[in-house]
Amino acid sequence: MQQEPTLPPEAPSAPAVPQTPSAPGPTPTAPLRHTSTAGIIAIAVVFSLLTGTAAGFVGGYAAYRFAPQSSSSDGTIELIGDTTEEVVAAAAAVALPSVVNIDVSGAATSGDDLSPGHPDVPIQGEGSGVAYKKTPDGGTYIITNNHVVDGATEIFVTDSTGERHRAELVGGDSDSDIAVVRVDTVIPSIEAGDSDALVVGQLAIAIGSPFGLEHSVTSGVISALHRPLTSFGGDDGEYPYIDSIQTDAAINPGNSGGALVDREGRLIGIPSAIYSNTGVSDGVGLAIPVDRATQAADELIDKGRVDTPFLGVVGQTVTAALASEEDLPVEEGAFIVEVSPDSEAEKTGVEAGDVIVAVDDGRIRTMDDLVLAVRRRTVGDEVTLTIWRDAEKIELVMKVGVKPDSLATP
């Protein structure tokens, strides 16, 4: 059964959180992997995490140039001009100065966590980040993946000029897999695009540090949108990426937290994982949409946490077999197995045995659909649930709650 309250992206150095098993559904044939590089000294452990620095691009084209910077500038690089045949080069030139490499080191890991009697060893890793906005005191906020910096005791950022800066963690959120770090220097901020305006087939360019190769650029297309991927080498019911952008732009270990940009160099997503049998790019990369990433980043900057929209139910996808077993009137929807105490769902009157088939005007065919519909709302929004209960269709108006701290991912 898929459990709506617990939707954590798997942290590379922490055990999976136990989940309520879900009903059988389409099972991917390859594991989903994070894409930043990490390792434990003297221990042969390889994590498929994304590091991201662009190793170079073809510069030198007439139609595009950097906007001049001044003391009053916000540090943003702008694209100026009409057309060019070197679209990828132009977009990379605009976005590349905003992409950084992130190196992290962690506290010593207890030998008991590895094997009895094994000495403590430090954890090291690297990933990528994107300069998001200026800090009030003249520094820069940088967006990255939470799994890149989770557990780090030291964070260093290397910008596109090769300068290395010590960074401070502002905050991180495991549910969105977004974290924010800050540095005391100005790094040109990237322009954010609109992930809701994306279409399948449009150009997508990834910039990051695959395998530690800083500032590398790859290109492809957007292969799919709103891709809910709920299997990540752990229990069913985990939701690390519930609304991801799929791309065939090559994304490899080390690209995590970097930039996925459009043809004008605007940020459209944060590369976060790959779907692969080998641990390297098989042409299925996953990115967190920029709208969700910046929303989470703003909350982390403003209040140090992200309020995750929360319905408060445990459920599973309705199938023909389940419909027959439970004598349900429909063969699709989200079958509610348990309602969380004190949740908005309980207060509204949602009951175990209900089948949710719509949220507002959006059809709900699976438990994934229900989680995605809730996550796209904002805490405090009112939604109308269409429910089948005892062969009768009813509607309940409820408020979207916030995920309790007690359900936070360790």
C-alpha positions as CSV (number, residue, x, y, z in Angstrom):
1,M,0.0,0.0,0.0
2,Q,1.4,3.4,-0.9
3,Q,1.6,5.7,2.1
4,E,0.8,9.3,1.3
5,P,2.2,10.8,4.5
6,T,5.8,9.4,4.0
7,L,7.2,10.6,0.7
8,P,11.0,10.8,1.3
9,P,13.7,10.8,-1.4
10,E,16.2,8.2,-0.3
11,A,19.3,9.7,1.3
12,P,22.5,8.1,0.2
13,S,23.9,7.4,3.6
14,A,20.8,6.6,5.6
15,P,18.7,3.4,5.7
16,A,15.4,3.3,3.9
17,V,12.4,4.4,6.0
18,P,10.0,1.5,6.4
19,Q,6.8,1.9,4.3
20,T,3.4,0.3,4.1
21,P,3.6,-2.1,1.1
22,S,1.5,-1.0,-1.9
23,A,-0.6,-2.9,-4.3
24,P,1.2,-4.3,-7.2
25,G,1.6,-1.9,-10.1
26,P,3.9,-1.3,-13.1
27,T,7.4,-2.2,-11.9
28,P,10.4,-0.5,-13.5
29,T,13.0,-2.9,-14.9
30,A,15.9,-0.8,-13.9
31,P,16.8,0.9,-10.6
32,L,16.3,4.6,-10.0
33,R,19.5,6.2,-8.9
34,H,20.5,9.5,-7.4
35,T,23.1,11.3,-9.5
36,S,25.8,12.8,-7.2
37,T,29.1,11.1,-6.6
38,A,29.9,10.0,-3.1
39,G,32.2,7.5,-1.5
40,I,33.5,6.3,1.9
41,I,37.2,6.4,2.2
42,A,38.7,2.9,2.1
43,I,35.3,1.4,1.5
44,A,34.2,0.4,-1.9
45,V,30.7,2.0,-1.9
46,V,29.6,3.8,-5.0
47,F,26.5,6.1,-5.0
48,S,25.0,7.2,-8.3
49,L,24.6,10.9,-7.4
50,L,24.8,13.7,-9.8
51,T,27.8,16.1,-9.7
52,G,27.7,18.9,-12.1
53,T,30.2,21.2,-13.7
54,A,30.4,22.0,-17.3
55,A,33.8,21.1,-18.9
56,G,33.5,23.6,-21.6
57,F,31.5,24.7,-24.7
58,V,32.0,26.2,-28.1
59,G,32.2,29.9,-27.5
60,G,32.5,32.6,-30.2
61,Y,29.3,33.5,-31.9
62,A,28.1,36.9,-33.1
63,A,24.5,37.0,-32.1
64,Y,24.8,36.4,-28.4
65,R,26.8,38.2,-25.7
66,F,26.9,38.6,-22.0
67,A,25.0,41.6,-20.6
68,P,27.4,44.1,-19.0
69,Q,27.6,44.0,-15.2
70,S,27.5,47.0,-12.9
71,S,27.5,47.7,-9.2
72,S,23.7,47.9,-9.4
73,S,23.3,44.6,-11.3
74,D,21.8,41.6,-9.6
75,G,24.5,39.5,-11.2
76,T,22.2,37.8,-13.7
77,I,23.6,36.8,-17.1
78,E,21.2,37.7,-19.9
79,L,20.8,36.4,-23.5
80,I,20.8,39.2,-26.0
81,G,20.4,38.8,-29.8
82,D,18.2,37.3,-32.4
83,T,19.2,34.0,-33.9
84,T,22.2,31.6,-34.0
85,E,22.8,28.1,-35.3
86,E,24.8,27.3,-32.2
87,V,21.7,27.2,-29.9
88,V,23.3,24.9,-27.3
89,A,26.5,26.9,-27.2
90,A,24.5,30.1,-26.7
91,A,22.3,28.7,-24.0
92,A,25.4,27.2,-22.2
93,A,27.2,30.5,-22.4
94,V,24.3,32.2,-20.6
95,A,23.7,29.5,-17.9
96,L,27.2,28.2,-17.3
97,P,28.5,31.1,-15.1
98,S,25.7,30.3,-12.6
99,V,26.5,26.6,-12.2
100,V,28.9,25.5,-9.5
101,N,30.6,22.4,-8.3
102,I,29.9,21.3,-4.7
103,D,32.4,19.3,-2.7
104,V,31.2,17.9,0.7
105,S,32.7,16.0,3.6
106,G,30.8,14.4,6.4
107,A,31.4,13.4,10.0
108,A,33.0,10.1,10.7
109,T,30.6,7.2,10.3
110,S,30.4,4.7,13.2
111,G,32.1,1.5,12.5
112,D,29.0,-0.3,13.9
113,D,27.1,1.0,10.9
114,L,29.6,-0.7,8.5
115,S,30.7,-3.9,10.1
116,P,31.7,-4.9,13.7
117,G,35.1,-3.7,14.6
118,H,35.5,-1.6,11.5
119,P,37.2,1.8,12.2
120,D,35.4,5.1,11.8
121,V,35.8,6.6,8.3
122,P,34.9,10.0,6.9
123,I,32.4,10.4,4.1
124,Q,33.2,12.5,1.0
125,G,31.2,13.4,-2.1
126,E,30.5,16.0,-4.7
127,G,27.6,17.4,-6.7
128,S,26.5,20.5,-8.4
129,G,24.5,23.6,-7.6
130,V,22.9,26.7,-9.3
131,A,23.3,30.3,-8.2
132,Y,19.7,31.3,-7.4
133,K,19.6,34.8,-5.9
134,K,21.7,37.3,-3.9
135,T,21.7,37.3,-0.1
136,P,20.9,40.5,1.7
137,D,24.5,40.9,2.7
138,G,25.9,40.5,-0.8
139,G,26.5,36.8,-1.0
140,T,24.7,34.2,-3.1
141,Y,22.1,31.6,-2.4
142,I,22.7,28.4,-4.3
143,I,20.1,25.6,-5.0
144,T,21.3,22.0,-4.9
145,N,19.8,18.6,-4.1
146,N,19.3,17.7,-0.5
147,H,21.0,14.3,-1.1
148,V,24.1,16.1,-2.2
149,V,24.7,18.0,1.1
150,D,22.8,15.8,3.5
151,G,25.0,15.0,6.5
152,A,27.8,17.2,5.3
153,T,30.0,19.0,7.9
154,E,32.0,20.9,5.4
155,I,30.7,22.3,2.0
156,F,32.9,24.0,-0.6
157,V,31.7,25.6,-3.8
158,T,33.8,26.0,-6.9
159,D,32.4,28.6,-9.4
160,S,32.9,28.7,-13.2
161,T,36.1,30.8,-12.8
162,G,37.7,28.1,-10.7
163,E,37.5,30.0,-7.5
164,R,36.7,27.9,-4.4
165,H,34.5,29.2,-1.6
166,R,33.4,27.8,1.7
167,A,29.6,27.4,1.9
168,E,27.1,27.3,4.7
169,L,24.0,25.2,4.7
170,V,20.8,27.3,4.9
171,G,18.5,24.3,5.0
172,G,17.5,21.1,3.3
173,D,14.3,19.2,2.7
174,S,14.2,15.4,2.0
175,D,10.7,15.3,0.6
176,S,11.4,17.8,-2.2
177,D,15.1,16.8,-2.4
178,I,16.0,20.5,-2.4
179,A,18.6,22.2,-0.3
180,V,20.0,25.8,-0.2
181,V,23.6,26.8,0.6
182,R,25.1,30.2,0.7
183,V,28.5,31.7,-0.1
184,D,29.9,35.1,0.8
185,T,30.6,36.1,-2.8
186,V,28.5,37.1,-5.7
187,I,28.0,34.5,-8.3
188,P,25.8,35.4,-11.4
189,S,22.2,34.3,-10.7
190,I,20.5,32.1,-13.3
191,E,17.1,33.2,-14.8
192,A,14.3,30.9,-13.9
193,G,12.0,29.6,-16.6
194,D,8.5,28.2,-16.3
195,S,8.3,24.5,-15.9
196,D,4.5,24.6,-16.4
197,A,5.1,25.8,-20.0
198,L,7.4,23.0,-21.0
199,V,6.4,20.6,-23.8
200,V,7.7,17.2,-24.7
201,G,10.3,17.2,-27.4
202,Q,11.7,20.7,-26.7
203,L,15.5,21.2,-26.3
204,A,16.9,20.5,-22.9
205,I,20.5,21.2,-21.8
206,A,22.1,19.8,-18.7
207,I,25.1,21.5,-17.0
208,G,26.9,20.0,-14.1
209,S,29.9,18.0,-13.0
210,P,29.5,14.4,-14.1
211,F,32.2,12.2,-12.5
212,G,33.7,15.5,-11.2
213,L,34.3,16.9,-14.7
214,E,33.4,20.4,-13.8
215,H,31.1,22.5,-16.0
216,S,30.2,19.8,-18.5
217,V,27.4,20.4,-21.0
218,T,25.1,17.8,-22.6
219,S,22.0,18.3,-24.6
220,G,18.9,16.4,-25.6
221,V,15.1,16.8,-25.4
222,I,12.4,16.7,-22.8
223,S,11.2,13.1,-23.0
224,A,8.2,13.3,-20.7
225,L,6.6,15.6,-18.1
226,H,4.9,14.9,-14.8
227,R,6.7,11.6,-14.5
228,P,5.8,10.0,-11.1
229,L,8.5,7.6,-10.1
230,T,7.8,5.8,-6.9
231,S,10.4,3.0,-6.9
232,F,13.9,3.9,-5.7
233,G,15.5,0.7,-4.6
234,G,13.3,0.8,-1.5
235,D,9.8,-0.1,-0.4
236,D,6.7,0.7,-2.4
237,G,5.0,3.8,-1.2
238,E,8.1,6.0,-1.3
239,Y,7.8,9.1,-3.4
240,P,11.2,10.6,-4.1
241,Y,10.2,12.2,-7.4
242,I,6.4,12.5,-7.9
243,D,6.4,15.1,-10.6
244,S,9.7,15.0,-12.5
245,I,10.9,16.1,-15.9
246,Q,12.4,13.2,-17.9
247,T,15.2,14.0,-20.4
248,D,17.6,12.1,-22.6
249,A,20.3,14.8,-22.1
250,A,23.1,12.8,-20.6
251,I,23.0,12.9,-16.8
252,N,25.6,11.0,-14.8
253,P,26.9,10.7,-11.3
254,G,27.9,14.2,-10.3
255,N,25.2,16.1,-12.1
256,S,22.9,16.2,-9.0
257,G,21.8,19.7,-8.1
258,G,23.0,21.2,-11.3
259,A,21.0,22.9,-14.1
260,L,18.6,21.7,-16.7
261,V,18.0,24.7,-19.0
262,D,16.1,25.6,-22.1
263,R,17.3,27.0,-25.4
264,E,17.6,30.5,-23.9
265,G,19.6,29.4,-20.9
266,R,16.7,29.7,-18.4
267,L,16.6,27.1,-15.6
268,I,13.8,24.6,-16.1
269,G,14.8,21.9,-13.7
270,I,17.3,20.5,-11.2
271,P,18.8,17.2,-12.4
272,S,18.5,14.8,-9.5
273,A,18.4,11.1,-10.6
274,I,19.0,8.6,-13.4
275,Y,17.0,5.5,-14.2
276,S,19.7,3.0,-15.2
277,N,20.8,-0.6,-15.1
278,T,24.5,0.5,-15.1
279,G,24.6,3.5,-12.7
280,V,25.5,5.8,-15.6
281,S,23.3,7.5,-18.2
282,D,21.0,5.2,-20.1
283,G,19.1,8.2,-21.6
284,V,16.6,8.5,-18.8
285,G,17.5,11.4,-16.6
286,L,15.1,13.0,-14.0
287,A,14.9,16.6,-12.9
288,I,12.9,18.4,-10.3
289,P,10.8,21.1,-12.1
290,V,12.1,24.6,-11.5
291,D,8.7,25.9,-10.1
292,R,8.8,23.3,-7.4
293,A,12.5,23.7,-6.7
294,T,12.4,27.5,-6.3
295,Q,9.2,27.3,-4.1
296,A,11.1,24.9,-1.8
297,A,14.2,27.1,-1.9
298,D,12.2,30.2,-1.0
299,E,10.7,28.5,2.0
300,L,14.1,27.2,3.1
301,I,15.5,30.7,2.9
302,D,12.5,32.4,4.6
303,K,11.8,30.0,7.4
304,G,14.4,27.2,7.3
305,R,11.9,24.4,6.4
306,V,9.5,23.4,3.6
307,D,5.8,22.8,4.4
308,T,4.9,19.7,2.5
309,P,1.2,19.5,1.4
310,F,-0.4,16.6,3.2
311,L,-3.7,14.7,2.8
312,G,-3.3,12.2,5.6
313,V,-4.2,8.8,4.1
314,V,-2.6,5.5,3.5
315,G,-3.9,3.8,0.3
316,Q,-3.3,1.8,-2.8
317,T,-4.3,1.8,-6.4
318,V,-7.6,0.2,-7.3
319,T,-7.2,-2.7,-9.7
320,A,-9.8,-5.1,-11.2
321,A,-8.7,-7.7,-8.6
322,L,-9.0,-5.3,-5.7
323,A,-12.4,-4.1,-6.9
324,S,-13.6,-7.6,-7.0
325,E,-12.2,-8.5,-3.6
326,E,-13.6,-5.4,-1.9
327,D,-16.8,-5.3,-4.0
328,L,-16.0,-1.8,-5.2
329,P,-18.2,0.0,-7.7
330,V,-15.2,1.2,-9.8
331,E,-12.0,-0.3,-11.2
332,E,-9.7,2.7,-10.8
333,G,-9.0,5.3,-8.2
334,A,-7.2,5.5,-4.8
335,F,-8.5,3.0,-2.3
336,I,-8.1,4.4,1.3
337,V,-6.8,1.8,3.7
338,E,-6.1,4.1,6.7
339,V,-6.7,7.7,7.7
340,S,-4.0,9.4,9.8
341,P,-5.2,10.6,13.2
342,D,-5.8,14.4,13.5
343,S,-5.2,14.9,9.8
344,E,-7.3,17.1,7.6
345,A,-8.6,14.0,5.9
346,E,-9.9,12.7,9.3
347,K,-11.4,16.0,10.2
348,T,-13.2,16.2,6.8
349,G,-14.7,12.7,7.2
350,V,-12.6,10.6,4.8
351,E,-12.9,7.0,5.9
352,A,-11.0,3.7,5.3
353,G,-12.7,1.9,2.4
354,D,-13.4,5.1,0.5
355,V,-12.2,5.3,-3.2
356,I,-11.1,8.7,-4.2
357,V,-11.7,9.2,-8.0
358,A,-11.2,12.9,-8.4
359,V,-9.6,15.9,-6.8
360,D,-11.4,19.0,-8.0
361,D,-11.7,18.5,-11.8
362,G,-8.7,16.2,-12.0
363,R,-9.4,12.5,-12.5
364,I,-7.7,10.1,-10.0
365,R,-6.9,6.7,-11.5
366,T,-4.1,5.6,-9.1
367,M,-2.6,6.3,-5.7
368,D,0.2,8.1,-7.5
369,D,-2.3,10.4,-9.1
370,L,-3.7,11.3,-5.7
371,V,-0.3,12.1,-4.2
372,L,0.7,14.2,-7.2
373,A,-2.6,16.1,-7.1
374,V,-2.1,16.9,-3.4
375,R,1.6,17.9,-3.8
376,R,0.7,20.3,-6.6
377,R,-1.5,22.2,-4.1
378,T,-0.3,24.7,-1.4
379,V,-0.9,24.1,2.3
380,G,-4.2,25.7,3.2
381,D,-5.8,25.2,-0.2
382,E,-9.3,23.9,-0.3
383,V,-10.0,20.9,-2.6
384,T,-13.1,18.9,-3.5
385,L,-12.7,15.1,-3.2
386,T,-15.0,12.9,-5.3
387,I,-15.4,9.7,-3.4
388,W,-17.2,6.3,-3.9
389,R,-18.4,5.0,-0.6
390,D,-20.7,2.0,-0.3
391,A,-21.8,2.3,-3.9
392,E,-22.6,5.9,-3.5
393,K,-20.7,8.9,-5.0
394,I,-20.2,11.8,-2.6
395,E,-18.1,14.9,-2.5
396,L,-16.1,16.2,0.5
397,V,-14.5,19.7,0.6
398,M,-11.3,19.6,2.6
399,K,-8.3,21.7,3.3
400,V,-4.8,20.6,2.3
401,G,-2.8,20.1,5.5
402,V,0.9,20.2,6.3
403,K,3.0,17.1,6.8
404,P,3.7,16.7,10.6
405,D,7.3,16.9,11.9
406,S,6.8,13.5,13.4
407,L,6.7,12.1,9.9
408,A,9.8,13.8,8.7
409,T,12.4,11.7,7.1
410,P,15.4,11.0,9.4
